[in-house]
Amino acid sequence: MQSDWPDRPAGPPPKKRSSLAFFKELPVLILIALGLAILIKTFLVQAFFIPSESMLPTLKVGDRVLVNKLVYRFRKPHRGEIIVFIAEHDNKNKDHNFFQKIADQITESLGIAKPPGTDFIKRVIGLPGETLEMKDAVVTITEPDGKKVKLDEPYVKNKDTQPFGPTTVPPNTYFVMGDNRTNSADSRTRLGPIKRSDVIGKAFIRVWPPQRIAFFRSPRYAAPAAAGAVVIPIWLLRRRRRSLRSAA
């Protein structure tokens, strides 16, 4: 069936996008990419290079880790987590507001300004209000309610037999130590307890070298001794009940 309507004239061929238009948009695309990178680095995730042996064997010199900078906005650091921080006496930008921090990241990324201080990476050992003491290379934690925990730390290299403490962790601060106990400047020495406001974030994955890529898992420490004292009588009571049932 033929249509009575006349055929429409063919339109002009589509114009090819000129390379000139692409180069005009390129600076805008670069600025957008740079802005996104700065926002991600400032508030979400940042890569860090390991310069020392203080966290051996967990982290070696030359390793690179990614740090979650958002997690501690929603919760407090936990014992055993690996954190990156700037020591209070070394943090020149600690009082900067939201917009100043963005400006700091831009100038640092462009090489105009130097970082505000030295970044440290250590493991959280003591929480606010706890009392720490180390004897015979074993760290004992006394919690605010009086319960004591002796830490089993399989990640520690070169255990330090030099005792320290007892020392109490002030409010809103954390006692940190390196896994390489005999070669680590940490809360036992000049750094002291680390303020929460100086914590940059939590290291959650090692991304370099490729053959050692791995997520960091928080260690499970033994339950307080007081809890173990409760478990034993319960076990004996259950055994006694089974004996009575067998006799019946």
ZADO-48872 format. One record per residue: residue number from 1; residue in one letter; x, y, z of N, C-alpha, C in turn. Coordinates in steps of 0.001 Angstrom, whole numbers, always signed. Layout:
   resi   resn        nu        nv        nw       cau       cav       caw        cu        cv        cw
    NUM      A         X         Y         Z         X         Y         Z         X         Y         Z
...
//
This chain:
   resi   resn        nu        nv        nw       cau       cav       caw        cu        cv        cw
      1      M      +854     -1191        +0        +0        +0        +0      +881     +1229        +0
      2      Q      +677     +2078      -959     +1487     +3268     -1085      +854     +4420      -319
      3      S     +1716     +5239      +306     +1231     +6394     +1067      +995     +7553      +123
      4      D       -82     +8329      +448      -384     +9511      -357      +462    +10707       +57
      5      W     +1181    +10568     +1196     +1981    +11698     +1673     +3292    +11759      +911
      6      P     +3718    +12940      +574     +4997    +13063      -149     +6165    +12703      +766
      7      D     +7200    +12161      +179     +8398    +11827      +950     +9046    +13092     +1497
      8      R     +9504    +12987     +2775    +10181    +14130     +3379    +11599    +14232     +2832
      9      P    +12033    +15424     +2607    +13410    +15579     +2110    +14409    +15144     +3178
     10      A    +15440    +14498     +2751    +16469    +14040     +3693    +17150    +15236     +4332
     11      G    +17348    +15154     +5658    +17990    +16247     +6376    +19477    +16283     +6110
     12      P    +20111    +17308     +6595    +21563    +17419     +6397    +22279    +16328     +7187
     13      P    +23358    +15814     +6715    +24106    +14762     +7435    +24581    +15279     +8792
     14      P    +24604    +14400     +9810    +25036    +14845    +11142    +26465    +15349    +11108
     15      K    +26647    +16444    +11824    +27970    +17043    +11855    +28902    +16217    +12737
     16      K    +30079    +16000    +12244    +31071    +15293    +13034    +31627    +16226    +14109
     17      R    +31754    +15639    +15308    +32270    +16443    +16413    +33728    +16779    +16145
     18      S    +34009    +18023    +16117    +35374    +18439    +15799    +36293    +18196    +16987
     19      S    +37551    +17955    +16681    +38547    +17768    +17741    +38736    +19048    +18533
     20      L    +38422    +20187    +17920    +38558    +21464    +18617    +37606    +21538    +19805
     21      A    +36374    +21023    +19631    +35406    +21034    +20730    +35888    +20171    +21886
     22      F    +36525    +19052    +21562    +37044    +18168    +22620    +38114    +18878    +23444
     23      F    +39024    +19562    +22750    +40095    +20253    +23467    +39564    +21429    +24280
     24      K    +38436    +21987    +23857    +37821    +23053    +24652    +37252    +22499    +25957
     25      E    +36723    +21264    +25894    +36137    +20649    +27091    +37182    +19992    +27987
     26      L    +38353    +19713    +27446    +39375    +18987    +28200    +39767    +19671    +29509
     27      P    +40012    +20991    +29531    +40356    +21627    +30815    +39260    +21471    +31864
     28      V    +38003    +21519    +31430    +36890    +21355    +32372    +36895    +19947    +32950
     29      L    +37115    +18948    +32083    +37164    +17560    +32546    +38312    +17346    +33528
     30      I    +39452    +17968    +33238    +40601    +17841    +34137    +40296    +18462    +35494
     31      L    +39661    +19624    +35487    +39311    +20286    +36750    +38318    +19457    +37555
     32      I    +37349    +18854    +36872    +36373    +18004    +37570    +37066    +16793    +38188
     33      A    +37943    +16158    +37402    +38667    +14987    +37915    +39553    +15364    +39095
     34      L    +40221    +16510    +38997    +41077    +16974    +40089    +40254    +17267    +41338
     35      G    +39098    +17902    +41137    +38228    +18204    +42275    +37734    +16950    +42968
     36      L    +37329    +15949    +42179    +36871    +14685    +42766    +38000    +13989    +43518
     37      A    +39200    +14014    +42941    +40345    +13374    +43598    +40656    +14042    +44932
     38      I    +40580    +15363    +44959    +40858    +16089    +46204    +39791    +15801    +47252
     39      L    +38530    +15759    +46838    +37451    +15454    +47785    +37598    +14045    +48352
     40      I    +37927    +13083    +47478    +38115    +11699    +47944    +39282    +11621    +48922
     41      K    +40384    +12288    +48588    +41562    +12255    +49453    +41302    +12951    +50774
     42      T    +40507    +14010    +50755    +40263    +14783    +51974    +39316    +14077    +52921
     43      F    +38272    +13437    +52393    +37202    +12951    +53263    +36957    +11446    +53204
     44      L    +37442    +10738    +52190    +37090     +9326    +52047    +38284     +8394    +52212
     45      V    +39162     +8344    +51229    +40266     +7378    +51229    +41551     +8069    +50794
     46      Q    +42642     +7710    +51465    +43944     +8263    +51101    +44994     +7166    +51178
     47      A    +45931     +7192    +50260    +47028     +6223    +50250    +48202     +6755    +51058
     48      F    +48879     +5851    +51776    +50045     +6223    +52574    +51192     +5253    +52306
     49      F    +52390     +5805    +52324    +53628     +5047    +52110    +54249     +4719    +53467
     50      I    +54755     +3498    +53634    +55367     +3076    +54892    +56872     +3336    +54823
     51      P    +57395     +4277    +55635    +58807     +4647    +55524    +59738     +3959    +56516
     52      S    +59191     +3255    +57519    +60045     +2714    +58578    +59673     +1267    +58899
     53      E    +60443      +671    +59819    +60234      -720    +60213    +59428      -845    +61504
     54      S    +58794      +222    +61957    +58131      +204    +63266    +56909      -710    +63319
     55      M    +56357     -1093    +62151    +55175     -1957    +62140    +55475     -3352    +61585
     56      L    +56748     -3724    +61532    +57094     -5097    +61134    +56509     -6098    +62126
     57      P    +56084     -7263    +61690    +56091     -7794    +60320    +54834     -7455    +59524
     58      T    +53886     -6747    +60157    +52623     -6440    +59472    +52854     -5571    +58248
     59      L    +53698     -4551    +58399    +53991     -3623    +57313    +55497     -3480    +57157
     60      K    +55949     -3589    +55917    +57367     -3462    +55618    +57643     -2109    +54968
     61      V    +58908     -1715    +54989    +59309      -472    +54341    +58977      -549    +52854
     62      G    +58313      +480    +52347    +57929      +502    +50940    +56506       +53    +50678
     63      D    +55864      -551    +51682    +54455      -931    +51514    +53595      +322    +51363
     64      R    +52447      +140    +50723    +51469     +1227    +50619    +50120      +722    +51106
     65      V    +49463     +1552    +51897    +48170     +1171    +52465    +47130     +2223    +52111
     66      L    +45874     +1796    +52106    +44762     +2730    +51954    +44130     +2954    +53315
     67      V    +43781     +4207    +53585    +43235     +4595    +54885    +41823     +5135    +54713
     68      N    +40898     +4560    +55464    +39504     +5003    +55482    +39396     +6215    +56401
     69      K    +39107     +7392    +55837    +39059     +8620    +56620    +37652     +8951    +57100
     70      L    +36694     +8098    +56732    +35297     +8377    +57066    +34818     +7585    +58272
     71      V    +35408     +6416    +58524    +34865     +5472    +59503    +34784     +6059    +60903
     72      Y    +35785     +6852    +61312    +35788     +7358    +62683    +34913     +8589    +62873
     73      R    +34232     +8995    +61827    +33194    +10017    +61992    +31918     +9400    +62548
     74      F    +31819     +8075    +62476    +30607     +7385    +62918    +30836     +6499    +64140
     75      R    +32072     +6175    +64442    +32368     +5361    +65629    +33775     +5653    +66115
     76      K    +34079     +5140    +67309    +35394     +5344    +67903    +36363     +4249    +67436
     77      P    +37660     +4525    +67488    +38639     +3481    +67168    +38546     +2313    +68145
     78      H    +38789     +1111    +67646    +38758       -96    +68469    +40179      -591    +68724
     79      R    +40321     -1334    +69817    +41622     -1916    +70127    +42055     -2877    +69018
     80      G    +43315     -2796    +68646    +43861     -3675    +67623    +43824     -3092    +66223
     81      E    +43086     -2010    +66008    +43023     -1406    +64677    +44300      -617    +64395
     82      I    +44687      -597    +63130    +45864      +153    +62697    +45396     +1520    +62220
     83      I    +45944     +2569    +62822    +45500     +3921    +62492    +46670     +4771    +61998
     84      V    +46321     +5794    +61229    +47285     +6803    +60799    +46909     +8106    +61486
     85      F    +47908     +8815    +61992    +47629    +10043    +62743    +48802    +11005    +62592
     86      I    +48558    +12236    +63010    +49609    +13248    +63105    +49763    +13588    +64576
     87      A    +50985    +13553    +65093    +51207    +13884    +66497    +50782    +15323    +66757
     88      E    +50216    +15556    +67940    +49646    +16872    +68258    +50669    +17988    +68098
     89      H    +51894    +17765    +68572    +52904    +18823    +68512    +53378    +19074    +67086
     90      D    +53006    +18185    +66158    +53496    +18259    +64781    +52409    +18685    +63799
     91      N    +51171    +18822    +64281    +50035    +19102    +63400    +49781    +20604    +63328
     92      K    +50224    +21221    +62251    +50092    +22668    +62109    +48691    +23097    +61668
     93      N    +47922    +22169    +61091    +46602    +22524    +60550    +45458    +21946    +61372
     94      K    +45715    +21565    +62625    +44704    +20849    +63400    +43466    +21695    +63695
     95      D    +43611    +23034    +63704    +42479    +23904    +64033    +41773    +24449    +62791
     96      H    +42132    +23968    +61612    +41522    +24473    +60385    +40094    +23955    +60237
     97      N    +39233    +24823    +59664    +37840    +24427    +59451    +37693    +23668    +58131
     98      F    +36429    +23369    +57786    +36116    +22557    +56600    +36743    +23139    +55339
     99      F    +36551    +24430    +55089    +37023    +25048    +53853    +38548    +25192    +53852
    100      Q    +39117    +25431    +55030    +40570    +25521    +55105    +41228    +24176    +54820
    101      K    +40575    +23081    +55266    +41125    +21752    +55001    +41116    +21439    +53508
    102      I    +40041    +21850    +52813    +39998    +21653    +51360    +41112    +22449    +50688
    103      A    +41303    +23701    +51128    +42375    +24525    +50571    +43739    +23899    +50847
    104      D    +43896    +23327    +52038    +45160    +22655    +52368    +45427    +21506    +51409
    105      Q    +44386    +20695    +51136    +44561    +19547    +50247    +44901    +19989    +48827
    106      I    +44281    +21079    +48360    +44553    +21574    +47008    +46004    +22029    +46893
    107      T    +46450    +22835    +47851    +47820    +23355    +47789    +48855    +22240    +47960
    108      E    +48531    +21235    +48794    +49457    +20110    +48966    +49522    +19262    +47701
    109      S    +48346    +19032    +47069    +48306    +18214    +45855    +49067    +18873    +44710
    110      L    +49042    +20203    +44659    +49727    +20935    +43596    +51193    +21191    +43929
    111      G    +51612    +20810    +45131    +52999    +21010    +45523    +53308    +22418    +45978
    112      I    +52270    +23228    +46211    +52479    +24611    +46648    +52828    +24665    +48134
    113      A    +52180    +23802    +48916    +52403    +23782    +50364    +52860    +22402    +50805
    114      K    +53586    +22368    +51906    +54035    +21101    +52475    +52948    +20521    +53377
    115      P    +52947    +19198    +53599    +51998    +18606    +54552    +52157    +19238    +55926
    116      P    +51082    +19259    +56732    +51123    +19947    +58029    +52048    +19307    +59045
    117      G    +52448    +18068    +58836    +53309    +17394    +59805    +53637    +15991    +59341
    118      T    +54257    +15238    +60231    +54659    +13870    +59920    +53533    +12900    +60235
    119      D    +53233    +12014    +59284    +52205    +10989    +59504    +52836     +9780    +60191
    120      F    +52111     +9231    +61156    +52542     +8021    +61855    +51499     +6933    +61648
    121      I    +51953     +5686    +61655    +51021     +4558    +61576    +51358     +3579    +62698
    122      K    +50384     +3315    +63556    +50575     +2443    +64720    +49291     +1657    +64967
    123      R    +49363      +768    +65967    +48203       -38    +66342    +47621      +474    +67662
    124      V    +46295      +557    +67722    +45621      +992    +68950    +45712      -121    +69993
    125      I    +46262      +214    +71164    +46401      -758    +72243    +45526      -383    +73440
    126      G    +45564      +873    +73848    +44793     +1313    +75011    +43709     +2303    +74638
    127      L    +42532     +2147    +75249    +41384     +3015    +74988    +41225     +4024    +76122
    128      P    +40443     +5090    +75914    +40276     +6113    +76950    +39818     +5524    +78284
    129      G    +40477     +5959    +79364    +40100     +5517    +80698    +40750     +4230    +81152
    130      E    +41440     +3530    +80262    +42085     +2272    +80629    +43482     +2529    +81204
    131      T    +43946     +1585    +82005    +45296     +1650    +82568    +46133      +523    +81975
    132      L    +47302      +877    +81454    +48173       -95    +80794    +49433      -325    +81611
    133      E    +49889     -1560    +81563    +51141     -1923    +82208    +51760     -3073    +81424
    134      M    +53085     -3031    +81258    +53754     -4106    +80531    +54866     -4701    +81385
    135      K    +54811     -6020    +81563    +55842     -6766    +82272    +56139     -8037    +81488
    136      D    +57421     -8350    +81365    +57842     -9552    +80634    +57243     -9587    +79230
    137      A    +57182     -8415    +78593    +56717     -8261    +77207    +55219     -8497    +77035
    138      V    +54471     -8605    +78131    +53023     -8816    +78059    +52310     -7554    +78541
    139      V    +51387     -7052    +77719    +50612     -5863    +78073    +49352     -6285    +78819
    140      T    +49149     -5685    +79988    +47944     -5935    +80775    +47095     -4673    +80790
    141      I    +45833     -4823    +80424    +44884     -3708    +80387    +43949     -3814    +81584
    142      T    +43829     -2738    +82349    +42816     -2652    +83398    +41729     -1706    +82909
    143      E    +40543     -2245    +82656    +39442     -1449    +82135    +38856      -568    +83240
    144      P    +38094      +470    +82869    +37538     +1373    +83882    +36706      +673    +84950
    145      D    +36080      -473    +84620    +35272     -1198    +85605    +36103     -2157    +86451
    146      G    +37430     -2152    +86262    +38307     -2975    +87077    +38699     -4303    +86461
    147      K    +38075     -4706    +85371    +38427     -5972    +84724    +39805     -5867    +84075
    148      K    +40552     -6965    +84144    +41893     -6990    +83583    +41967     -7930    +82385
    149      V    +42701     -7499    +81373    +42897     -8297    +80165    +44386     -8341    +79846
    150      K    +44927     -9545    +79717    +46295     -9708    +79245    +46250     -9957    +77742
    151      L    +46895     -9083    +77001    +46802     -9145    +75544    +47698    -10232    +74965
    152      D    +47095    -11077    +74153    +47839    -12045    +73354    +48050    -11403    +71988
    153      E    +49290    -11076    +71659    +49578    -10299    +70457    +50484    -11082    +69498
    154      P    +49909    -11938    +68675    +50724    -12729    +67735    +51378    -11891    +66653
    155      Y    +50908    -10669    +66453    +51447     -9805    +65405    +52731     -9099    +65843
    156      V    +53115     -9196    +67106    +54266     -8453    +67617    +55572     -9109    +67186
    157      K    +56506     -8273    +66739    +57859     -8718    +66393    +58828     -8092    +67395
    158      N    +59844     -8852    +67797    +60861     -8349    +68727    +60218     -7779    +69988
    159      K    +59635     -8645    +70780    +58948     -8218    +71996    +59899     -7483    +72930
    160      D    +59418     -6359    +73434    +60209     -5511    +74315    +60028     -5984    +75752
    161      T    +61111     -6393    +76388    +61029     -6888    +77764    +61151     -5768    +78794
    162      Q    +61401     -4541    +78319    +61509     -3421    +79252    +60118     -3041    +79756
    163      P    +59901     -3054    +81072    +58560     -2766    +81598    +58206     -1288    +81484
    164      F    +56922     -1002    +81467    +56457      +377    +81565    +55111      +380    +82279
    165      G    +54746     +1565    +82759    +53465     +1720    +83437    +53553     +1365    +84906
    166      P    +52387     +1352    +85561    +51065     +1585    +84962    +50850     +3038    +84549
    167      T    +50149     +3211    +83431    +49806     +4530    +82926    +48357     +4529    +82469
    168      T    +47625     +5576    +82795    +46200     +5673    +82466    +46004     +6541    +81232
    169      V    +45192     +6077    +80312    +44930     +6802    +79063    +43906     +7905    +79336
    170      P    +44228     +9166    +79048    +43289    +10268    +79295    +42045    +10167    +78412
    171      P    +40975    +10897    +78763    +39756    +10896    +77938    +40047    +11375    +76513
    172      N    +39330    +10796    +75557    +39419    +11178    +74141    +40826    +11012    +73558
    173      T    +41604    +10109    +74137    +42923     +9808    +73582    +43097     +8295    +73487
    174      Y    +44137     +7885    +72750    +44390     +6459    +72515    +45877     +6173    +72679
    175      F    +46153     +5037    +73295    +47534     +4606    +73498    +47894     +3686    +72339
    176      V    +48898     +4077    +71560    +49258     +3329    +70352    +50678     +2794    +70474
    177      M    +50912     +1659    +69827    +52238     +1048    +69822    +52503      +433    +68452
    178      G    +53788      +366    +68086    +54168      -310    +66856    +54289     -1803    +67093
    179      D    +54079     -2588    +66047    +54204     -4044    +66175    +55657     -4463    +66408
    180      N    +56588     -3674    +65916    +58011     -3927    +66140    +58412     -3184    +67417
    181      R    +58136     -3794    +68554    +58179     -3096    +69842    +59546     -2513    +70189
    182      T    +60619     -3130    +69742    +61949     -2624    +70090    +62435     -1541    +69129
    183      N    +61651     -1224    +68114    +62073      -223    +67126    +60880      +635    +66717
    184      S    +60219     +1211    +67713    +59025     +2007    +67427    +58922     +3178    +68396
    185      A    +58828     +4383    +67835    +58522     +5570    +68636    +57005     +5683    +68709
    186      D    +56450     +5520    +69888    +54993     +5495    +70017    +54559     +6115    +71334
    187      S    +53397     +5719    +71851    +52852     +6343    +73061    +53691     +6056    +74299
    188      R    +54579     +5079    +74235    +55451     +4793    +75370    +56524     +5851    +75526
    189      T    +56816     +6587    +74447    +57915     +7547    +74479    +57399     +8954    +74190
    190      R    +57988     +9610    +73213    +57722    +11031    +73007    +56339    +11344    +72465
    191      L    +55699    +10410    +71787    +54395    +10714    +71194    +53310    +10852    +72246
    192      G    +53362     +9999    +73276    +52321    +10022    +74293    +50983     +9568    +73726
    193      P    +49912     +9651    +74513    +48579     +9284    +74013    +48171    +10182    +72844
    194      I    +47460     +9611    +71877    +47068    +10322    +70659    +45628    +10809    +70771
    195      K    +45424    +12103    +70553    +44067    +12652    +70590    +43249    +12130    +69405
    196      R    +41975    +11941    +69646    +41116    +11450    +68566    +41073    +12446    +67406
    197      S    +41161    +13729    +67722    +41116    +14752    +66671    +42346    +14710    +65769
    198      D    +43413    +14063    +66216    +44630    +13953    +65406    +44671    +12670    +64575
    199      V    +43663    +11813    +64744    +43610    +10562    +63980    +43097    +10853    +62572
    200      I    +43846    +10454    +61570    +43452    +10672    +60175    +42458     +9613    +59724
    201      G    +42698     +8365    +60091    +41781     +7311    +59674    +42324     +5932    +59991
    202      K    +41604     +4932    +59519    +41925     +3526    +59772    +42513     +2890    +58514
    203      A    +43692     +2284    +58653    +44275     +1522    +57545    +43505      +214    +57394
    204      F    +42983       -34    +56194    +42139     -1220    +56024    +42652     -2206    +54978
    205      I    +43615     -1792    +54146    +44133     -2723    +53141    +45547     -2317    +52739
    206      R    +46386     -3320    +52507    +47711     -3098    +51926    +47581     -3323    +50426
    207      V    +47914     -2308    +49635    +47723     -2385    +48185    +49032     -2544    +47417
    208      W    +50149     -2441    +48092    +51438     -2600    +47433    +52423     -3192    +48425
    209      P    +53238     -4151    +47973    +53386     -4715    +46629    +52249     -5675    +46276
    210      P    +52065     -5947    +44989    +50917     -6767    +44551    +50859     -8140    +45196
    211      Q    +52011     -8763    +45425    +52003    -10116    +45994    +51623    -10130    +47472
    212      R    +51516     -8950    +48094    +51161     -8883    +49512    +49868     -8108    +49740
    213      I    +49053     -7962    +48710    +47769     -7273    +48878    +46909     -8051    +49866
    214      A    +46413     -7352    +50870    +45606     -8034    +51894    +44862     -7008    +52737
    215      F    +43675     -7398    +53199    +42923     -6574    +54141    +43461     -6806    +55549
    216      F    +43382     -5768    +56383    +43803     -5893    +57775    +42603     -6294    +58624
    217      R    +42759     -7378    +59364    +41702     -7838    +60259    +42049     -7482    +61694
    218      S    +41075     -6984    +62429    +41309     -6647    +63829    +41479     -7926    +64634
    219      P    +42519     -8012    +65455    +42741     -9230    +66248    +41674     -9409    +67312
    220      R    +41428    -10656    +67667    +40502    -10967    +68755    +41309    -11252    +70013
    221      Y    +41097    -10417    +71002    +41838    -10574    +72246    +41058    -11444    +73220
    222      A    +41786    -12001    +74196    +41158    -12872    +75189    +40163    -12091    +76026
    223      A    +39126    -12783    +76504    +38138    -12156    +77374    +38781    -11834    +78712
    224      P    +38232    -10854    +79458    +38775    -10520    +80769    +38804    -11729    +81685
    225      A    +39749    -11729    +82622    +39900    -12855    +83541    +38644    -13082    +84354
    226      A    +37932    -12007    +84690    +36711    -12142    +85480    +35662    -12947    +84738
    227      A    +35621    -12787    +83403    +34646    -13536    +82610    +34986    -15015    +82606
    228      G    +36289    -15341    +82557    +36696    -16734    +82588    +36329    -17399    +83891
    229      A    +36354    -16630    +84999    +36001    -17192    +86297    +34540    -17589    +86352
    230      V    +33702    -16943    +85536    +32284    -17282    +85502    +32050    -18507    +84633
    231      V    +32838    -18631    +83556    +32645    -19743    +82630    +32936    -21077    +83296
    232      I    +33968    -21150    +84133    +34358    -22420    +84756    +33264    -22998    +85639
    233      P    +32644    -22224    +86577    +31558    -22796    +87376    +30382    -23269    +86538
    234      I    +30053    -22560    +85451    +28951    -22977    +84587    +29267    -24331    +83958
    235      W    +30513    -24508    +83519    +30920    -25784    +82916    +30824    -26913    +83932
    236      L    +31253    -26656    +85171    +31174    -27676    +86215    +29730    -28019    +86550
    237      L    +28848    -26986    +86558    +27439    -27218    +86856    +26801    -28099    +85788
    238      R    +27109    -27838    +84517    +26555    -28656    +83436    +27042    -30097    +83542
    239      R    +28310    -30268    +83882    +28851    -31623    +84030    +28158    -32357    +85184
    240      R    +27888    -31637    +86274    +27211    -32241    +87422    +25809    -32699    +87046
    241      R    +25096    -31870    +86252    +23737    -32234    +85830    +23753    -33485    +84962
    242      R    +24729    -33586    +84065    +24821    -34767    +83201    +25067    -36024    +84037
    243      S    +25878    -35912    +85077    +26161    -37064    +85944    +24904    -37527    +86669
    244      L    +24097    -36563    +87141    +22863    -36906    +87845    +21879    -37591    +86910
    245      R    +21798    -37103    +85647    +20877    -37712    +84680    +21308    -39144    +84368
    246      S    +22608    -39369    +84256    +23098    -40720    +83963    +22799    -41671    +85117
    247      A    +22917    -41177    +86350    +22638    -42011    +87522    +21168    -42361    +87628
    248      A    +20299    -41421    +87195    +18855    -41673    +87250    +18464    -42713    +86214
//
